Amino acid sequence: MLRAQTGIYYAQTPTLIYAGPLNNFRIPPGDLSIQVGPNPSLYKQFLGIGIDLNTTPLDKLPLLTADQVKQIAGPSKNPFSGAGPTLTSANNYRNPRAFQATMGAEREVARGLVLDYQFNLVNTVHLERTVDINVPVPFAKPGDQSFRQFFGLRSGTKRPNPNLSSVLVRDSSARSVFAGSTFRAQYRMKKFQFSGQYTLSYNKSNDDNERSTGASSYQNPFNFKQEYNWSTLDTRHQVTGYTVYQAPWGIELSGLFRYRTGYPIDPTTGGDTSELLNGISRPLQAPGVPYLRNSFRNRNYKTADIRFLKSFAVRETMKLQFSAEMFNAFNFENIQFQGQGFIYGLGVLPSGQPAPVDPRFERLKSPTTGKYDSSTVFQQGTPFQAQLGLRVTF
């Protein structure tokens, strides 16, 4: 049997994306950060409107009104100077649109044995991205042989609009492409069933910020080409399968197995090395050449579950069933890297020479304790668990 289908599908934009921007256009703005200070001191500015911070408990800090902010600022200063608004790109914002195509073939090659192949393609555009548009053009520091691009927002470089802080705009310029092939085998007899499938897939995108309302996740807002790489959810190989056996004496045995290769890792330098304030600082793989987004891989994941059922006929209309289930029966640890385990280091020193890789990068165990380092790894899923049950049906 051959089958194929295609279509164009539109998704709704999560309302959460609009919540912040819409909340800003009122008095006082509901989701708008402002800066007060530094001269005179913050304490003196609050004292000038009758609030003594030295006598105010931390759990009862004041909520300033717009009038109080104006009093602190004074008549000669805009109280919203240094504000960081969040907006949407009204002129070109679109709901996500996906072109999908599926082709497959299925054939029974022997009694009870069916083989199946399916190819899936999903090309999605107009995905949401958060961009800080109030940043200067990056530059290389004089004498820096690594040719790292700096924005200088921590060392005094002015923003294009110096009266504002970050200006976050949520637009719909991101995209993703998924292509995957799935091979499936099913075998069904009266007392035995088996199904297994293997998927080889490639998932690329230039932003995986589906509905986040937080900061940006790019290296350079002036060059999104280096963001187009493996998606955060990209999984090269996936294998799943199950089996059910109706054994004699009312016994049923079943098992479930899952395996996948690791998700991508987005390496970082461990700090705001590019002085962008709102973004990601990735290491350099060569002078002037940063690593692409998600250019490393996390560890694999696998688990197997087993179930045993035994039924007892109490009388004609009543049955007693005993069950024993084991989750992650072989106690696979499934350790995954996280947090400081993503810190690669500079990659290239200011002298232009390769920098040593940070010892925390993809580190499993602490060098002092010999145990798993909780700052760099975590256990995905659960360790071995067993569950016993007794059920009466009548």
C-alpha contacts under 8 A as a table, 3 or more apart, distances in Angstrom:
res1	aa1	res2	aa2	distance
1	M	105	A	5.58
1	M	106	E	5.06
1	M	107	R	6.16
2	L	103	M	7.81
2	L	104	G	5.89
2	L	105	A	4.48
2	L	106	E	6.50
3	R	103	M	5.84
3	R	104	G	5.25
3	R	105	A	6.27
4	A	101	A	7.52
4	A	102	T	5.41
4	A	103	M	4.29
4	A	104	G	6.26
5	Q	101	A	5.82
5	Q	102	T	5.27
5	Q	103	M	6.65
6	T	99	F	7.54
6	T	100	Q	5.47
6	T	101	A	4.21
6	T	102	T	6.22
7	G	99	F	5.94
7	G	100	Q	5.49
7	G	101	A	6.68
8	I	97	R	6.98
8	I	98	A	5.64
8	I	99	F	4.53
8	I	100	Q	6.29
9	Y	97	R	5.71
9	Y	98	A	5.16
9	Y	99	F	6.46
9	Y	100	Q	7.71
10	Y	95	N	6.67
10	Y	96	P	5.80
10	Y	97	R	4.56
10	Y	98	A	6.39
11	A	95	N	6.11
11	A	96	P	5.30
11	A	97	R	6.41
12	Q	95	N	5.92
12	Q	96	P	7.00
13	T	17	I	7.27
13	T	95	N	5.65
13	T	96	P	7.12
14	P	17	I	5.80
14	P	18	Y	7.79
14	P	211	R	6.61
15	T	18	Y	5.47
15	T	19	A	6.38
16	L	19	A	5.05
16	L	20	G	7.57
16	L	211	R	7.05
16	L	213	T	7.37
17	I	20	G	7.04
17	I	170	R	7.52
17	I	211	R	6.44
17	I	212	S	7.55
17	I	213	T	6.55
18	Y	21	P	5.55
18	Y	22	L	5.99
18	Y	88	T	7.24
19	A	22	L	5.51
19	A	23	N	6.03
20	G	23	N	5.12
20	G	24	N	6.39
20	G	30	G	7.78
20	G	31	D	5.74
20	G	86	T	6.43
20	G	87	L	7.58
21	P	24	N	5.27
21	P	25	F	7.20
21	P	31	D	7.57
21	P	85	P	7.71
21	P	86	T	5.33
21	P	87	L	4.74
21	P	88	T	6.50
22	L	25	F	5.80
23	N	26	R	6.70
23	N	29	P	6.47
23	N	30	G	5.16
23	N	31	D	6.01
24	N	28	P	7.96
24	N	29	P	4.43
24	N	30	G	5.30
24	N	31	D	5.43
24	N	32	L	6.23
24	N	85	P	7.41
24	N	86	T	7.62
25	F	29	P	6.05
25	F	30	G	7.99
26	R	29	P	5.10
26	R	30	G	7.25
27	I	30	G	7.89
27	I	66	A	7.77
28	P	65	T	7.53
28	P	66	A	5.86
29	P	32	L	5.80
31	D	85	P	7.63
31	D	86	T	7.77
32	L	83	A	6.66
32	L	84	G	6.10
32	L	85	P	5.39
32	L	86	T	7.33
33	S	83	A	5.27
33	S	84	G	5.31
33	S	85	P	6.99
34	I	79	P	7.76
34	I	80	F	5.72
34	I	81	S	6.87
34	I	82	G	5.73
34	I	83	A	4.17
34	I	84	G	6.63
35	Q	80	F	7.37
35	Q	81	S	6.89
35	Q	82	G	5.48
35	Q	83	A	6.42
36	V	42	L	7.15
36	V	72	I	7.76
36	V	73	A	7.44
37	G	40	P	6.48
37	G	41	S	6.42
37	G	42	L	5.73
37	G	45	Q	7.70
38	P	41	S	5.61
38	P	42	L	6.34
39	N	42	L	7.38
40	P	44	K	6.46
40	P	45	Q	6.62
41	S	44	K	5.34
41	S	45	Q	6.37
42	L	45	Q	5.12
42	L	46	F	6.29
43	Y	46	F	5.35
43	Y	47	L	6.07
43	Y	52	D	7.27
43	Y	53	L	6.39
44	K	47	L	4.85
44	K	48	G	6.11
45	Q	48	G	5.19
45	Q	49	I	7.16
45	Q	72	I	5.72
46	F	49	I	5.55
46	F	50	G	6.67
46	F	51	I	5.21
46	F	52	D	6.64
46	F	53	L	7.28
46	F	72	I	7.03
47	L	50	G	5.00
47	L	51	I	4.80
47	L	52	D	5.18
47	L	53	L	7.51
48	G	51	I	7.26
48	G	72	I	7.22
49	I	68	Q	7.02
49	I	71	Q	7.00
49	I	72	I	7.06
52	D	55	T	5.71
52	D	56	T	6.47
53	L	56	T	4.92
53	L	57	P	7.99
53	L	61	L	7.95
56	T	60	K	6.56
56	T	61	L	6.32
57	P	60	K	5.27
57	P	61	L	6.49
58	L	61	L	5.66
64	L	68	Q	5.89
64	L	69	V	6.57
65	T	68	Q	5.19
65	T	69	V	6.41
66	A	69	V	5.12
66	A	70	K	6.31
67	D	70	K	5.05
67	D	71	Q	6.29
68	Q	71	Q	4.98
68	Q	72	I	6.33
69	V	72	I	5.13
69	V	73	A	6.17
69	V	79	P	6.14
70	K	73	A	5.04
70	K	74	G	5.95
70	K	75	P	7.31
70	K	78	N	7.73
70	K	79	P	5.39
71	Q	74	G	5.19
71	Q	75	P	7.56
72	I	79	P	7.98
73	A	76	S	7.55
73	A	77	K	5.55
73	A	78	N	6.88
73	A	79	P	5.41
74	G	77	K	5.78
74	G	79	P	7.95
75	P	78	N	7.82
77	K	81	S	7.71
78	N	81	S	5.41
80	F	83	A	5.28
81	S	163	N	5.29
81	S	164	L	5.98
82	G	162	P	7.64
82	G	163	N	5.40
82	G	164	L	4.19
82	G	165	S	4.85
83	A	163	N	7.73
83	A	164	L	5.13
83	A	165	S	5.42
83	A	166	S	7.67
84	G	164	L	6.19
84	G	165	S	4.82
84	G	166	S	4.93
84	G	167	V	5.42
84	G	168	L	7.46
85	P	166	S	7.17
85	P	167	V	5.31
85	P	168	L	6.43
86	T	167	V	6.04
86	T	168	L	4.71
86	T	169	V	5.92
86	T	170	R	7.72
87	L	167	V	7.54
87	L	168	L	6.11
87	L	169	V	4.71
87	L	170	R	6.22
88	T	93	Y	7.55
88	T	169	V	5.11
88	T	170	R	4.63
88	T	171	D	6.03
89	S	92	N	6.06
89	S	93	Y	5.62
89	S	169	V	6.21
89	S	170	R	6.08
89	S	171	D	5.08
89	S	172	S	7.95
90	A	93	Y	5.56
92	N	171	D	7.43
92	N	172	S	7.42
93	Y	126	H	7.64
93	Y	171	D	5.71
93	Y	172	S	5.37
94	R	126	H	5.86
94	R	172	S	6.05
95	N	126	H	6.21
95	N	127	L	7.48
95	N	172	S	7.59
96	P	124	T	6.85
96	P	125	V	5.86
96	P	126	H	4.65
96	P	127	L	5.30
96	P	128	E	7.90
96	P	172	S	7.69
97	R	124	T	5.56
97	R	125	V	5.47
97	R	126	H	6.37
98	A	122	V	6.37
98	A	123	N	5.46
98	A	124	T	4.11
98	A	125	V	6.44
99	F	121	L	7.94
99	F	122	V	5.69
99	F	123	N	5.18
99	F	124	T	6.35
100	Q	120	N	7.41
100	Q	121	L	5.60
100	Q	122	V	4.52
100	Q	123	N	6.53
101	A	120	N	5.96
101	A	121	L	5.23
101	A	122	V	6.69
102	T	118	Q	7.02
102	T	119	F	5.63
102	T	120	N	4.71
102	T	121	L	6.49
103	M	118	Q	5.69
103	M	119	F	5.27
103	M	120	N	6.84
104	G	116	D	7.36
104	G	117	Y	5.38
104	G	118	Q	4.09
104	G	119	F	6.18
105	A	116	D	5.80
105	A	117	Y	5.37
105	A	118	Q	6.58
106	E	114	V	7.05
106	E	115	L	5.79
106	E	116	D	4.33
106	E	117	Y	6.46
107	R	114	V	5.64
107	R	115	L	5.51
107	R	116	D	6.53
108	E	111	R	7.20
108	E	112	G	7.28
108	E	113	L	5.71
108	E	114	V	4.20
108	E	115	L	6.27
109	V	113	L	6.05
109	V	114	V	6.09
109	V	115	L	7.03
110	A	113	L	5.13
110	A	114	V	7.29
112	G	186	Q	7.75
112	G	187	Y	5.28
112	G	188	R	5.01
112	G	189	M	6.10
113	L	185	A	7.16
113	L	186	Q	5.68
113	L	187	Y	4.41
113	L	188	R	6.70
114	V	185	A	5.80
114	V	186	Q	5.15
114	V	187	Y	6.42
115	L	183	F	7.62
115	L	184	R	5.84
115	L	185	A	4.66
115	L	186	Q	6.53
116	D	183	F	5.89
116	D	184	R	4.96
116	D	185	A	6.29
117	Y	181	S	7.28
117	Y	182	T	5.70
117	Y	183	F	4.71
117	Y	184	R	6.29
118	Q	181	S	5.79
118	Q	182	T	5.21
118	Q	183	F	6.73
119	F	179	A	7.46
119	F	180	G	5.78
119	F	181	S	4.54
119	F	182	T	6.43
120	N	178	F	7.69
120	N	179	A	5.67
120	N	180	G	5.30
120	N	181	S	6.50
121	L	177	V	7.52
121	L	178	F	5.67
121	L	179	A	4.58
121	L	180	G	6.70
122	V	177	V	5.76
122	V	178	F	5.06
122	V	179	A	6.57
123	N	175	R	7.79
123	N	176	S	6.10
123	N	177	V	4.52
123	N	178	F	6.44
124	T	127	L	7.31
124	T	175	R	5.58
124	T	176	S	5.26
124	T	177	V	6.23
125	V	172	S	7.94
125	V	173	S	7.39
125	V	174	A	6.42
125	V	175	R	4.43
125	V	176	S	6.65
126	H	172	S	4.40
126	H	173	S	5.31
126	H	174	A	5.75
126	H	175	R	6.18
127	L	172	S	4.94
127	L	173	S	6.14
127	L	174	A	4.64
127	L	175	R	5.53
127	L	176	S	7.99
127	L	210	E	7.16
128	E	170	R	6.57
128	E	171	D	5.71
128	E	172	S	4.42
128	E	173	S	6.60
128	E	174	A	5.98
128	E	207	D	7.98
128	E	209	N	6.54
128	E	210	E	6.17
128	E	211	R	7.33
129	R	170	R	5.59
129	R	171	D	5.47
129	R	172	S	5.93
129	R	173	S	6.48
129	R	174	A	5.95
129	R	207	D	6.63
129	R	209	N	6.17
129	R	210	E	7.87
129	R	216	S	7.78
130	T	168	L	6.29
130	T	169	V	5.60
130	T	170	R	4.43
130	T	171	D	6.43
130	T	209	N	7.84
130	T	215	A	7.17
130	T	216	S	5.49
131	V	167	V	7.97
131	V	168	L	5.43
131	V	169	V	5.24
131	V	170	R	6.36
131	V	171	D	7.57
131	V	216	S	6.15
131	V	221	P	6.83
132	D	135	V	6.68
132	D	166	S	5.91
132	D	167	V	5.22
132	D	168	L	4.44
132	D	169	V	6.25
132	D	216	S	7.42
132	D	221	P	7.44
132	D	278	N	7.29
133	I	166	S	7.39
133	I	167	V	5.78
133	I	168	L	6.53
133	I	169	V	6.97
133	I	221	P	7.80
134	N	159	R	5.94
134	N	160	P	5.86
134	N	161	N	6.50
134	N	164	L	7.88
134	N	165	S	7.32
134	N	166	S	5.68
134	N	167	V	5.51
135	V	151	F	7.38
135	V	159	R	5.29
135	V	160	P	6.31
135	V	166	S	7.44
135	V	276	L	7.68
136	P	151	F	6.12
136	P	157	T	7.64
136	P	158	K	7.17
136	P	159	R	5.51
136	P	160	P	5.98
137	V	151	F	6.57
137	V	222	F	7.64
138	P	149	Q	5.46
138	P	150	F	5.05
138	P	151	F	4.62
138	P	152	G	7.87
139	F	148	R	7.92
139	F	149	Q	5.18
139	F	150	F	5.22
139	F	151	F	6.55
140	A	144	D	6.91
140	A	147	F	5.40
140	A	148	R	5.77
140	A	149	Q	5.08
140	A	150	F	5.98
141	K	144	D	5.45
141	K	147	F	7.37
141	K	148	R	7.73
141	K	149	Q	7.86
141	K	150	F	7.23
144	D	147	F	5.78
144	D	148	R	7.50
144	D	350	P	5.00
144	D	351	S	6.59
144	D	352	G	7.60
145	Q	287	P	7.04
145	Q	349	L	7.82
145	Q	350	P	5.28
145	Q	351	S	5.15
145	Q	352	G	4.60
146	S	286	A	7.68
146	S	287	P	4.47
146	S	288	G	5.98
146	S	348	V	5.92
146	S	349	L	6.09
146	S	350	P	4.91
146	S	351	S	6.43
146	S	352	G	4.58
146	S	353	Q	7.74
147	F	287	P	5.66
147	F	288	G	4.61
147	F	350	P	7.81
148	R	274	S	7.47
148	R	284	L	7.68
148	R	287	P	7.17
148	R	288	G	5.40
148	R	289	V	7.98
149	Q	274	S	6.27
149	Q	288	G	7.43
150	F	273	T	7.76
150	F	274	S	4.50
150	F	275	E	6.08
150	F	276	L	7.38
151	F	157	T	7.28
151	F	274	S	6.02
151	F	275	E	5.41
151	F	276	L	5.43
152	G	155	S	5.22
152	G	156	G	6.36
152	G	157	T	5.01
152	G	274	S	7.21
152	G	275	E	5.14
152	G	276	L	6.93
153	L	156	G	5.82
153	L	157	T	5.16
153	L	158	K	6.86
153	L	159	R	7.54
153	L	275	E	5.43
153	L	276	L	6.03
153	L	277	L	6.86
154	R	157	T	7.38
154	R	275	E	5.59
154	R	276	L	7.80
154	R	277	L	7.52
155	S	275	E	7.85
158	K	161	N	7.85
158	K	162	P	5.99
159	R	162	P	5.01
159	R	164	L	7.90
159	R	165	S	7.64
161	N	164	L	5.86
162	P	165	S	7.25
164	L	167	V	7.34
166	S	278	N	7.95
174	A	205	S	7.49
174	A	206	N	5.97
174	A	207	D	5.84
175	R	205	S	5.65
175	R	206	N	6.17
175	R	207	D	7.11
176	S	203	N	7.27
176	S	204	K	5.51
176	S	205	S	3.97
176	S	206	N	6.76
176	S	207	D	7.91
176	S	231	S	7.80
177	V	203	N	5.78
177	V	204	K	5.32
177	V	205	S	6.34
178	F	201	S	7.25
178	F	202	Y	5.77
178	F	203	N	4.35
178	F	204	K	6.46
179	A	201	S	5.64
179	A	202	Y	5.34
179	A	203	N	6.47
180	G	199	T	6.64
180	G	200	L	5.56
180	G	201	S	3.89
180	G	202	Y	6.19
181	S	199	T	5.57
181	S	200	L	5.32
181	S	201	S	6.25
182	T	197	Q	6.75
182	T	198	Y	5.63
182	T	199	T	4.30
182	T	200	L	6.51
183	F	197	Q	5.46
183	F	198	Y	5.28
183	F	199	T	6.42
184	R	195	S	7.32
184	R	196	G	5.75
184	R	197	Q	4.17
184	R	198	Y	6.54
185	A	195	S	5.69
185	A	196	G	5.47
185	A	197	Q	6.35
186	Q	193	Q	7.65
186	Q	194	F	5.74
186	Q	195	S	4.39
186	Q	196	G	6.65
187	Y	192	F	7.94
187	Y	193	Q	5.62
187	Y	194	F	5.06
187	Y	195	S	6.34
188	R	192	F	6.13
188	R	193	Q	4.47
188	R	194	F	6.44
189	M	192	F	5.15
189	M	193	Q	6.06
190	K	193	Q	7.91
191	K	244	V	7.94
191	K	245	Y	5.71
191	K	246	Q	4.81
191	K	247	A	7.29
192	F	243	T	7.49
192	F	244	V	5.75
192	F	245	Y	4.57
192	F	246	Q	6.32
193	Q	243	T	5.54
193	Q	244	V	5.13
193	Q	245	Y	6.53
194	F	241	G	7.50
194	F	242	Y	5.89
194	F	243	T	4.36
194	F	244	V	6.54
195	S	241	G	5.43
195	S	242	Y	5.51
195	S	243	T	6.49
196	G	239	V	7.42
196	G	240	T	5.75
196	G	241	G	3.99
196	G	242	Y	6.49
197	Q	239	V	5.80
197	Q	240	T	5.56
197	Q	241	G	6.26
198	Y	237	H	7.28
198	Y	238	Q	5.68
198	Y	239	V	4.57
198	Y	240	T	6.73
199	T	236	R	7.91
199	T	237	H	5.83
199	T	238	Q	5.13
199	T	239	V	6.54
200	L	236	R	5.69
200	L	237	H	5.05
200	L	238	Q	6.79
201	S	234	D	7.65
201	S	235	T	6.59
201	S	236	R	5.22
201	S	237	H	6.72
202	Y	230	W	7.77
202	Y	234	D	6.43
202	Y	235	T	7.16
202	Y	236	R	6.20
203	N	230	W	5.96
203	N	231	S	5.60
203	N	233	L	7.40
203	N	234	D	4.97
203	N	235	T	7.54
204	K	228	Y	6.75
204	K	229	N	5.32
204	K	230	W	4.37
204	K	231	S	4.74
204	K	234	D	7.18
205	S	208	D	6.92
205	S	227	E	7.67
205	S	228	Y	5.31
205	S	229	N	5.83
205	S	230	W	6.22
205	S	231	S	5.12
206	N	224	F	7.17
206	N	225	K	7.73
206	N	227	E	4.71
206	N	228	Y	3.98
206	N	229	N	6.31
206	N	231	S	7.45
207	D	217	S	7.60
207	D	218	Y	7.93
207	D	227	E	7.03
207	D	228	Y	7.59
207	D	231	S	7.61
208	D	231	S	6.72
208	D	232	T	6.60
209	N	212	S	5.71
209	N	217	S	7.94
215	A	278	N	6.11
215	A	279	G	6.96
216	S	278	N	5.93
216	S	279	G	5.06
216	S	280	I	7.80
217	S	278	N	7.81
217	S	279	G	4.96
217	S	280	I	5.63
218	Y	221	P	6.69
218	Y	224	F	7.62
218	Y	227	E	6.73
218	Y	279	G	5.28
218	Y	280	I	5.46
219	Q	227	E	7.59
219	Q	279	G	6.00
219	Q	280	I	4.99
219	Q	281	S	5.85
219	Q	282	R	6.82
220	N	223	N	5.48
220	N	224	F	6.79
220	N	279	G	7.79
221	P	224	F	6.35
223	N	226	Q	6.67
223	N	227	E	7.99
224	F	227	E	5.13
224	F	228	Y	7.06
225	K	228	Y	5.63
226	Q	229	N	7.39
226	Q	292	L	5.48
226	Q	293	R	6.90
227	E	292	L	6.29
227	E	293	R	5.37
228	Y	292	L	7.70
228	Y	293	R	7.14
229	N	292	L	6.66
229	N	293	R	5.95
229	N	294	N	6.72
229	N	295	S	7.60
230	W	234	D	6.06
230	W	264	P	6.98
230	W	293	R	7.29
230	W	294	N	5.92
230	W	295	S	7.34
231	S	234	D	5.02
231	S	264	P	7.32
231	S	294	N	7.16
232	T	263	Y	6.47
232	T	264	P	5.70
232	T	265	I	7.61
232	T	294	N	6.88
233	L	263	Y	6.06
233	L	264	P	7.34
234	D	263	Y	5.93
234	D	264	P	6.75
235	T	238	Q	7.02
235	T	260	R	6.79
235	T	261	T	5.94
235	T	262	G	6.47
235	T	263	Y	5.81
236	R	260	R	7.69
236	R	261	T	6.20
236	R	262	G	7.96
237	H	260	R	5.59
237	H	261	T	5.55
238	Q	258	R	7.68
238	Q	259	Y	5.70
238	Q	260	R	4.32
238	Q	261	T	6.72
239	V	257	F	7.90
239	V	258	R	5.87
239	V	259	Y	5.08
239	V	260	R	6.32
240	T	256	L	7.58
240	T	257	F	5.52
240	T	258	R	4.51
240	T	259	Y	6.34
241	G	256	L	5.83
241	G	257	F	5.29
241	G	258	R	6.76
242	Y	254	S	7.22
242	Y	255	G	5.44
242	Y	256	L	4.37
242	Y	257	F	6.29
243	T	254	S	5.37
243	T	255	G	5.41
243	T	256	L	6.81
244	V	252	E	7.21
244	V	253	L	5.80
244	V	254	S	4.29
244	V	255	G	6.78
245	Y	252	E	5.74
245	Y	253	L	5.17
245	Y	254	S	6.24
246	Q	250	G	7.49
246	Q	251	I	6.25
246	Q	252	E	4.69
246	Q	253	L	6.63
247	A	250	G	6.61
247	A	251	I	5.05
247	A	252	E	5.64
247	A	253	L	7.22
248	P	251	I	5.95
249	W	310	K	7.93
250	G	309	L	8.00
250	G	310	K	5.64
250	G	311	S	5.29
250	G	312	F	7.27
251	I	308	F	7.31
251	I	309	L	5.57
251	I	310	K	4.52
251	I	311	S	6.62
252	E	308	F	5.97
252	E	309	L	4.97
252	E	310	K	6.45
253	L	306	I	7.65
253	L	307	R	5.92
253	L	308	F	4.93
253	L	309	L	6.50
254	S	306	I	5.92
254	S	307	R	5.26
254	S	308	F	6.75
255	G	304	A	7.14
255	G	305	D	5.56
255	G	306	I	4.41
255	G	307	R	6.20
256	L	304	A	5.58
256	L	305	D	5.10
256	L	306	I	6.54
257	F	302	K	7.59
257	F	303	T	5.94
257	F	304	A	4.38
257	F	305	D	6.50
258	R	302	K	5.49
258	R	303	T	5.47
258	R	304	A	6.43
259	Y	300	N	7.58
259	Y	301	Y	5.71
259	Y	302	K	4.24
259	Y	303	T	6.67
260	R	300	N	5.94
260	R	301	Y	5.45
260	R	302	K	6.51
261	T	299	R	6.86
261	T	300	N	4.39
261	T	301	Y	6.35
262	G	297	R	5.79
262	G	298	N	4.55
262	G	299	R	4.63
262	G	300	N	4.42
262	G	301	Y	6.79
263	Y	297	R	5.85
263	Y	298	N	5.34
263	Y	299	R	7.43
263	Y	300	N	7.99
264	P	294	N	5.11
264	P	295	S	6.70
264	P	296	F	5.61
264	P	297	R	4.35
264	P	298	N	5.81
265	I	294	N	4.83
265	I	295	S	6.39
265	I	296	F	4.85
265	I	297	R	5.15
265	I	298	N	5.97
265	I	342	F	6.76
266	D	282	R	7.91
266	D	293	R	5.51
266	D	294	N	3.94
266	D	295	S	6.16
266	D	296	F	6.58
266	D	342	F	6.79
267	P	282	R	5.86
267	P	283	P	6.90
267	P	291	Y	7.77
267	P	293	R	7.57
267	P	294	N	6.90
267	P	295	S	7.23
267	P	296	F	7.12
267	P	342	F	5.20
267	P	343	I	5.94
267	P	344	Y	5.73
268	T	271	G	7.50
268	T	280	I	6.97
268	T	281	S	5.60
268	T	282	R	4.36
268	T	283	P	5.92
268	T	342	F	6.23
268	T	343	I	4.96
268	T	344	Y	5.71
268	T	345	G	6.68
269	T	272	D	7.70
269	T	273	T	6.78
269	T	281	S	5.89
269	T	282	R	5.49
269	T	283	P	5.33
269	T	343	I	5.61
269	T	344	Y	5.65
269	T	345	G	4.22
269	T	346	L	5.18
269	T	347	G	7.87
270	G	273	T	7.87
270	G	281	S	7.75
270	G	340	Q	7.71
270	G	343	I	5.11
270	G	344	Y	7.26
270	G	345	G	6.31
271	G	281	S	6.91
272	D	275	E	5.20
272	D	276	L	6.72
272	D	277	L	6.51
272	D	280	I	7.27
272	D	281	S	5.85
273	T	276	L	7.98
273	T	281	S	5.75
274	S	281	S	5.90
276	L	279	G	6.21
282	R	290	P	6.28
282	R	291	Y	6.33
282	R	346	L	7.70
283	P	290	P	5.72
283	P	291	Y	6.07
283	P	344	Y	6.76
283	P	345	G	6.09
283	P	346	L	4.76
283	P	347	G	4.85
283	P	348	V	7.35
284	L	287	P	6.53
284	L	288	G	6.84
284	L	289	V	5.49
284	L	290	P	4.00
284	L	291	Y	5.68
284	L	346	L	6.36
284	L	347	G	4.68
284	L	348	V	5.64
285	Q	289	V	5.90
285	Q	290	P	5.67
285	Q	291	Y	5.72
285	Q	347	G	5.76
285	Q	348	V	6.90
286	A	289	V	5.10
286	A	290	P	7.07
286	A	347	G	7.52
286	A	348	V	6.52
286	A	354	P	7.82
287	P	348	V	6.48
287	P	352	G	6.25
291	Y	295	S	6.62
292	L	295	S	5.59
294	N	297	R	7.62
298	N	336	Q	6.40
298	N	337	F	6.24
299	R	334	N	7.71
299	R	335	I	7.06
299	R	336	Q	5.69
299	R	337	F	7.30
300	N	334	N	7.10
300	N	336	Q	7.95
301	Y	334	N	5.36
302	K	332	F	6.87
302	K	334	N	6.81
303	T	327	F	7.95
303	T	328	N	5.07
303	T	329	A	7.56
303	T	330	F	7.57
303	T	331	N	7.83
303	T	332	F	6.40
304	A	327	F	6.70
304	A	328	N	4.95
304	A	329	A	5.77
304	A	330	F	6.92
305	D	325	E	7.45
305	D	326	M	5.61
305	D	327	F	4.55
305	D	328	N	5.36
305	D	329	A	5.63
306	I	325	E	5.79
306	I	326	M	5.20
306	I	327	F	6.68
306	I	329	A	6.67
307	R	323	S	7.19
307	R	324	A	5.79
307	R	325	E	4.36
307	R	326	M	6.37
308	F	323	S	5.59
308	F	324	A	5.10
308	F	325	E	6.31
309	L	321	Q	6.84
309	L	322	F	5.75
309	L	323	S	4.55
309	L	324	A	6.63
310	K	321	Q	5.65
310	K	322	F	5.22
310	K	323	S	6.51
311	S	319	K	6.81
311	S	320	L	5.72
311	S	321	Q	4.30
311	S	322	F	6.36
312	F	319	K	5.74
312	F	320	L	4.98
312	F	321	Q	6.11
313	A	316	E	7.12
313	A	318	M	6.46
313	A	319	K	4.65
313	A	320	L	6.29
314	V	317	T	7.97
314	V	318	M	5.55
314	V	319	K	5.42
314	V	320	L	6.57
315	R	318	M	5.24
315	R	319	K	6.99
316	E	319	K	7.98
317	T	394	F	5.44
318	M	392	V	7.15
318	M	393	T	5.65
318	M	394	F	4.23
319	K	392	V	5.80
319	K	393	T	5.23
319	K	394	F	6.37
320	L	390	L	7.29
320	L	391	R	5.87
320	L	392	V	4.64
320	L	393	T	6.49
321	Q	390	L	5.78
321	Q	391	R	5.13
321	Q	392	V	6.30
322	F	388	L	7.69
322	F	389	G	5.84
322	F	390	L	4.65
322	F	391	R	6.51
323	S	388	L	5.72
323	S	389	G	4.96
323	S	390	L	6.27
324	A	386	A	7.25
324	A	387	Q	5.79
324	A	388	L	4.61
324	A	389	G	6.42
325	E	386	A	5.63
325	E	387	Q	5.09
325	E	388	L	6.42
326	M	329	A	5.25
326	M	384	F	7.13
326	M	385	Q	5.73
326	M	386	A	4.42
326	M	387	Q	6.40
327	F	383	P	7.92
327	F	384	F	5.76
327	F	385	Q	5.15
327	F	386	A	6.27
328	N	331	N	5.23
328	N	332	F	6.59
328	N	382	T	7.28
328	N	383	P	6.31
328	N	384	F	4.92
328	N	385	Q	6.80
329	A	384	F	5.63
329	A	385	Q	7.31
330	F	384	F	6.93
331	N	383	P	5.48
331	N	384	F	4.72
332	F	383	P	7.00
332	F	384	F	7.84
333	E	379	Q	6.64
333	E	380	Q	7.96
333	E	383	P	6.67
334	N	379	Q	5.72
334	N	380	Q	5.67
334	N	381	G	7.32
335	I	377	V	6.43
335	I	378	F	5.71
335	I	379	Q	4.58
335	I	380	Q	6.28
336	Q	377	V	5.35
336	Q	378	F	5.44
336	Q	379	Q	6.07
336	Q	380	Q	6.55
337	F	341	G	5.52
337	F	342	F	7.23
337	F	362	E	6.12
337	F	363	R	7.72
337	F	364	L	7.64
337	F	376	T	5.58
337	F	377	V	4.24
337	F	378	F	6.46
338	Q	341	G	5.24
338	Q	342	F	6.35
338	Q	375	S	7.25
338	Q	376	T	5.06
338	Q	377	V	5.11
338	Q	378	F	6.73
339	G	342	F	5.93
339	G	343	I	7.77
339	G	375	S	6.19
339	G	376	T	5.52
339	G	377	V	7.54
340	Q	343	I	5.35
340	Q	360	R	6.21
340	Q	361	F	6.94
340	Q	375	S	5.82
340	Q	376	T	4.95
341	G	344	Y	7.96
341	G	360	R	5.35
341	G	361	F	4.50
341	G	362	E	4.73
341	G	363	R	6.00
341	G	375	S	7.17
341	G	376	T	4.08
341	G	377	V	6.73
342	F	360	R	7.68
342	F	361	F	5.45
342	F	362	E	6.53
342	F	376	T	7.61
343	I	358	D	6.56
343	I	360	R	6.46
343	I	361	F	5.17
344	Y	347	G	7.23
344	Y	357	V	5.60
344	Y	358	D	5.18
344	Y	360	R	7.53
344	Y	361	F	5.20
345	G	355	A	7.43
345	G	356	P	7.40
345	G	357	V	5.68
345	G	358	D	5.08
346	L	349	L	6.52
346	L	355	A	6.20
346	L	357	V	7.84
347	G	354	P	5.95
347	G	355	A	4.94
347	G	356	P	7.00
347	G	357	V	6.87
348	V	351	S	7.90
348	V	352	G	5.93
348	V	353	Q	5.69
348	V	354	P	4.44
348	V	355	A	4.81
349	L	352	G	5.33
349	L	353	Q	5.38
349	L	354	P	5.96
349	L	355	A	5.28
350	P	353	Q	7.43
357	V	361	F	7.16
358	D	361	F	5.60
359	P	363	R	6.93
360	R	363	R	5.17
360	R	376	T	6.92
361	F	376	T	7.79
362	E	376	T	7.04
363	R	366	S	7.66
363	R	373	D	7.54
363	R	376	T	6.31
363	R	377	V	7.64
364	L	372	Y	5.66
364	L	373	D	6.15
364	L	376	T	6.91
364	L	377	V	6.38
365	K	369	T	7.78
365	K	370	G	5.57
365	K	371	K	5.07
365	K	372	Y	4.10
365	K	373	D	4.90
366	S	369	T	5.50
366	S	370	G	5.18
366	S	371	K	5.71
366	S	372	Y	6.07
366	S	373	D	4.99
367	P	370	G	5.59
372	Y	377	V	6.97
373	D	376	T	5.57
373	D	377	V	5.97
374	S	377	V	5.31
374	S	378	F	6.23
379	Q	382	T	7.40
382	T	385	Q	7.66
